Amino acid sequence: MEKVRKVTLRVNQNEKVFYEYNGEKFDTETDILRRIFKDQGELYEKVYNVDRRTAQLAKWHPEDKDFDSSCEGWETFLRDEGQVRKEEILEEFSVEEFVHKYVGF
């Protein structure tokens, strides 16, 4: 991947921050993420090695393109710090046990 540059211009204690990526200028980090990745799922796959199905189960909304805290999935991803704690629980039932469990008696 290309490099992202953060540029801070300071004049008389006033600051302006912008970013450069692949010859383009961006005002926010979110704008760069929107340019680099087609959606949040692509970021999860390429940067965090989390497949879309797992991201969907984690409620990270991989199909969203917001990259912003206004997106519930992105907020969940940030809260989870990009970590997937995956657990698989296997249970076996006889047909009779399954039926009893399903109907509740």
Secondary structure, 3 states (H helix, E strand, C coil): CCCEEEEEEEECCEEEEEEEECCEEECCHHHHHHHHCCCHHHHHHHHHCCCHHHHHHCCCCCCCCCCCCCCHHHHHHHHCCCCCCCCCCCCCCCHHHHHHHHHCC
